[in-house]
Amino acid sequence: MRIWQVERRKRTRHLIQLGGLVVKAGIVDLTGDDRTMIYGAMIWMADKLNSEDGERARELWAGKGKEAFAAEQETTTPTTAHPQQDRA
């Protein structure tokens, strides 16, 4: 496989993952798949990140994302219950 093909596949995978985050966050359903609204929200987000409040926004949004990923991990990872045995 040629280098440009490998790079193109990497880029495609990256873009698909980013699109998946938009769906996972519920944005598609909440906006009725209104792409102009989604794009406008992303522009607003970029403006916020470029503002004097950008660092605070990064911290808040990263924290919220970490919590969501952790919560999802808890619901999708099977847990093994180990009942305690009384030793007499």
Secondary structure, 3 states (H helix, E strand, C coil): CCHHHHHHHHHHHHHHHHHHHHHHCCHHHHHCCCHHHHHHHHHHHHHHHCCCCHHHHHHHHHHHHHHHHHHHHHHHCCCCCCCCCCCC
